[in-house]
Amino acid sequence: MNVIETKDLYKIYNSTQVPVHAVNGINLIIKKGEFTAIVGPSGCGKTTLLNLIGGLDSPTEGKVFVSGNDLCSLKSTRLIDFRMHNIGFVFQSFNLIPVLTVKENIEFIMQLQGRSRTECNQRVDELLEAIGLPDKKNHRPNQLSGGQQQRVSVARALASKPQFILADEPTANLDSKATNELLELMEKLNQEEEMTFIFSTHDERVMKKARRLVSLDDGKIIKDLSL
């Protein structure tokens, strides 16, 4: 089943005298359960492509479909609601809310969705076990290591059971030990829950774990390799 499909996708920035083609005619299909890394040098269009797939930015031309839904045709309020229910995000800067506890950060999206207190509690406990931090429920982000914070951000992304997870350079601020632990966690969730993961990265450690490498240069796909 196709979870994501882009058709003739372009993103052109005109803030300088010379237009920048950040994404330049990309056609890409991601199927359910894939563990895919979008790779390439800085400035090649990785993050822009992820932002377009996640509905965080709109294309200059082309279409983005998530399970057949055309994101480009959704009005802003409908798009926000669609993202909240269907797409999970993991950022390199963790983006946890500092005044909330680990539990409150994880359940935040579920509360916005109107899930019951019982359902929120049960899902948080499941995810804390899955990420190996059941004893950190009442800690705040500044009481956790970088690797632990990133694991919490993965749990938050998974909380609402989205169709896929977009992870933008998720290992950029982590040491080798934390990176390996995070990748093992994501690989486990991918295999056990069939969760679809799409990374943007230039980290060789992520590339070695990926089962598909989509290489970009100058906003174009130059290689698409299944491993």
Backbone torsions as a table, in degrees:
resi	resn	phi	psi	omega
1	MET	NA	132.8	177.5
2	ASN	-78.0	118.3	176.0
3	VAL	-87.0	-40.2	-178.9
4	ILE	-130.0	139.5	171.7
5	GLU	-144.6	127.2	173.1
6	THR	-110.8	143.1	-178.5
7	LYS	-128.0	116.1	176.3
8	ASP	46.8	55.3	-171.8
9	LEU	-86.7	127.3	177.7
10	TYR	-129.9	142.7	167.7
11	LYS	-136.3	115.1	-176.4
12	ILE	-118.4	126.5	177.1
13	TYR	-101.8	129.7	-177.2
14	ASN	-113.1	27.6	-176.8
15	SER	-76.7	-13.2	177.8
16	THR	-116.4	175.3	-179.5
17	GLN	-64.7	-30.6	178.9
18	VAL	-106.4	118.5	179.7
19	PRO	-58.3	139.0	179.8
20	VAL	-104.6	119.7	177.6
21	HIS	-89.9	85.0	-177.1
22	ALA	-67.2	-39.1	172.6
23	VAL	-127.3	127.6	-164.7
24	ASN	-129.3	74.1	174.7
25	GLY	79.8	47.1	-175.3
26	ILE	-89.6	128.3	170.7
27	ASN	-115.6	119.6	-173.1
28	LEU	-146.8	137.2	174.9
29	ILE	-122.2	129.4	174.4
30	ILE	-117.2	126.1	-178.7
31	LYS	-97.0	160.5	-179.4
32	LYS	-57.8	135.0	176.4
33	GLY	86.5	2.2	179.6
34	GLU	-72.0	155.2	176.7
35	PHE	-128.0	84.0	-165.9
36	THR	-112.2	137.5	174.8
37	ALA	-112.9	127.6	172.3
38	ILE	-95.4	118.4	-168.3
39	VAL	-125.6	163.7	177.9
40	GLY	149.1	171.1	-176.9
41	PRO	-69.0	164.4	176.5
42	SER	-56.5	137.2	179.4
43	GLY	84.8	6.0	-177.1
44	CYS	-83.6	-11.7	177.7
45	GLY	112.2	8.1	-176.1
46	LYS	-60.9	-54.5	-176.7
47	THR	-66.2	-39.3	177.6
48	THR	-59.6	-43.1	179.1
49	LEU	-62.8	-44.2	178.0
50	LEU	-61.5	-41.8	179.2
51	ASN	-62.9	-35.8	177.7
52	LEU	-70.1	-43.7	178.7
53	ILE	-61.9	-37.4	-177.5
54	GLY	-85.5	1.0	-179.9
55	GLY	71.9	17.2	176.7
56	LEU	-83.5	-15.6	177.7
57	ASP	-143.3	157.9	-179.5
58	SER	-110.3	143.6	-178.0
59	PRO	-74.8	155.6	171.4
60	THR	-71.0	-40.6	175.1
61	GLU	-144.7	159.8	174.0
62	GLY	97.9	-177.6	-174.0
63	LYS	-132.1	150.8	171.8
64	VAL	-126.6	122.7	178.6
65	PHE	-113.7	132.2	172.3
66	VAL	-117.0	112.4	-175.2
67	SER	47.3	43.7	176.6
68	GLY	86.1	-8.9	179.4
69	ASN	-87.9	125.5	-179.7
70	ASP	-80.8	103.2	-177.8
71	LEU	-62.0	-31.9	-175.4
72	CYS	-70.2	-17.8	-178.5
73	SER	-94.7	-5.3	-176.8
74	LEU	-83.5	135.6	173.8
75	LYS	-69.2	160.7	-169.0
76	SER	-57.0	-43.6	-178.9
77	THR	-67.2	-38.8	178.5
78	ARG	-68.4	-36.7	179.4
79	LEU	-66.0	-43.0	177.4
80	ILE	-59.0	-44.8	179.1
81	ASP	-64.3	-41.3	179.9
82	PHE	-63.3	-45.4	178.4
83	ARG	-59.6	-43.5	-175.9
84	MET	-61.3	-33.7	-176.2
85	HIS	-95.1	-16.1	-169.7
86	ASN	-125.0	-17.4	-172.6
87	ILE	-130.0	130.9	174.8
88	GLY	-106.7	141.9	-176.9
89	PHE	-121.0	136.5	172.2
90	VAL	-126.7	123.0	-175.7
91	PHE	-111.0	156.1	-178.3
92	GLN	-66.1	-24.6	-178.6
93	SER	-94.5	12.9	175.9
94	PHE	72.1	-48.5	177.1
95	ASN	58.4	30.1	173.1
96	LEU	-76.9	151.7	179.7
97	ILE	-83.9	114.6	-168.7
98	PRO	-64.2	-28.2	-177.0
99	VAL	-84.8	-5.4	-179.7
100	LEU	-100.7	152.4	174.6
101	THR	-75.2	171.5	175.9
102	VAL	-55.8	-48.0	179.2
103	LYS	-57.7	-46.2	-177.1
104	GLU	-67.8	-36.2	175.9
105	ASN	-63.6	-44.7	-177.0
106	ILE	-66.0	-40.2	-174.7
107	GLU	-86.3	-1.9	-172.6
108	PHE	-55.5	-49.3	-178.8
109	ILE	-65.1	-39.8	179.9
110	MET	-62.5	-36.2	177.3
111	GLN	-66.0	-39.9	176.3
112	LEU	-62.6	-31.1	178.9
113	GLN	-78.1	-10.4	179.9
114	GLY	83.1	22.8	177.5
115	ARG	-67.5	153.1	-178.4
116	SER	-70.8	157.3	178.2
117	ARG	-58.6	-41.4	180.0
118	THR	-62.4	-44.9	-179.3
119	GLU	-65.0	-41.1	178.9
120	CYS	-62.0	-47.3	-179.2
121	ASN	-60.5	-43.2	-178.0
122	GLN	-65.7	-43.5	-178.6
123	ARG	-67.2	-40.9	178.2
124	VAL	-60.7	-44.7	-179.8
125	ASP	-63.1	-41.2	178.2
126	GLU	-60.2	-45.7	-175.8
127	LEU	-72.0	-36.6	177.3
128	LEU	-63.7	-36.6	174.2
129	GLU	-65.8	-43.1	-177.1
130	ALA	-63.4	-36.7	-178.2
131	ILE	-92.9	1.2	175.4
132	GLY	74.7	28.1	-179.3
133	LEU	-129.9	44.7	-177.5
134	PRO	-64.5	-22.2	-178.2
135	ASP	-90.9	4.4	-177.5
136	LYS	-108.0	13.2	-173.1
137	LYS	-53.5	-40.8	-174.1
138	ASN	-101.0	9.3	176.3
139	HIS	-80.0	155.0	172.3
140	ARG	-97.4	158.8	-175.5
141	PRO	-51.8	-37.3	-177.6
142	ASN	-71.7	-5.0	176.1
143	GLN	-96.7	3.8	-178.0
144	LEU	-113.6	155.3	171.9
145	SER	-72.8	167.8	177.8
146	GLY	-58.9	-42.9	179.5
147	GLY	-63.8	-39.5	178.2
148	GLN	-66.9	-40.3	178.1
149	GLN	-61.9	-40.3	-179.5
150	GLN	-68.9	-35.0	174.7
151	ARG	-63.4	-39.0	176.7
152	VAL	-64.1	-38.0	179.5
153	SER	-66.6	-32.5	174.8
154	VAL	-67.0	-44.2	178.1
155	ALA	-60.2	-42.1	177.9
156	ARG	-61.5	-41.2	179.5
157	ALA	-64.3	-32.9	-178.0
158	LEU	-84.6	-15.8	-168.5
159	ALA	-54.5	-42.0	-175.7
160	SER	-88.1	7.7	-179.0
161	LYS	55.3	59.1	-177.7
162	PRO	-70.9	171.1	177.9
163	GLN	-72.9	-31.4	178.7
164	PHE	-159.1	163.4	178.5
165	ILE	-114.0	129.5	171.8
166	LEU	-103.3	122.2	-177.0
167	ALA	-120.4	109.0	-176.4
168	ASP	-95.0	105.8	-179.4
169	GLU	47.5	53.5	-171.8
170	PRO	-68.0	-17.2	-177.6
171	THR	-103.6	5.5	-171.9
172	ALA	-60.9	-33.0	-176.8
173	ASN	-105.8	18.9	-175.3
174	LEU	-115.1	149.5	173.5
175	ASP	-79.8	178.4	-173.8
176	SER	-62.4	-42.5	-178.8
177	LYS	-63.0	-48.7	-179.9
178	ALA	-64.5	-37.1	178.2
179	THR	-62.5	-47.2	-179.9
180	ASN	-62.1	-41.1	179.4
181	GLU	-64.8	-41.1	-179.9
182	LEU	-65.7	-44.0	-179.5
183	LEU	-66.4	-38.3	176.0
184	GLU	-63.0	-39.1	177.7
185	LEU	-63.7	-46.8	-179.2
186	MET	-64.8	-39.7	178.3
187	GLU	-63.3	-41.1	178.2
188	LYS	-63.0	-45.0	179.8
189	LEU	-65.9	-36.7	177.1
190	ASN	-62.5	-42.5	-177.1
191	GLN	-77.7	-41.1	-173.8
192	GLU	-83.5	-34.3	-178.1
193	GLU	-108.2	1.6	-176.1
194	GLU	54.7	32.1	178.8
195	MET	-74.2	132.3	179.6
196	THR	-83.9	126.7	178.5
197	PHE	-118.4	133.9	173.0
198	ILE	-126.5	119.2	-178.9
199	PHE	-104.7	148.0	157.5
200	SER	-108.9	132.0	-173.6
201	THR	-163.6	155.7	163.6
202	HIS	-124.5	18.0	-179.3
203	ASP	-86.2	118.8	-178.9
204	GLU	-59.3	-31.1	-178.5
205	ARG	-66.6	-37.4	176.1
206	VAL	-69.0	-42.7	-178.6
207	MET	-60.0	-37.2	-179.2
208	LYS	-67.6	-28.9	179.6
209	LYS	-83.0	-26.3	-175.6
210	ALA	-65.5	150.0	175.8
211	ARG	-104.0	-0.9	173.8
212	ARG	-150.9	132.7	178.3
213	LEU	-117.2	119.8	175.9
214	VAL	-108.5	110.6	-174.6
215	SER	-95.4	130.2	178.2
216	LEU	-111.6	151.1	168.0
217	ASP	-153.7	131.8	-177.4
218	ASP	51.2	38.8	175.1
219	GLY	77.8	7.6	-179.0
220	LYS	-119.8	151.0	172.3
221	ILE	-78.3	120.4	178.9
222	ILE	-105.3	-15.8	177.9
223	LYS	-158.8	141.5	178.5
224	ASP	-137.4	103.9	-169.8
225	LEU	-119.9	122.3	173.2
226	SER	-90.3	134.8	-172.9
227	LEU	-107.5	NA	NA
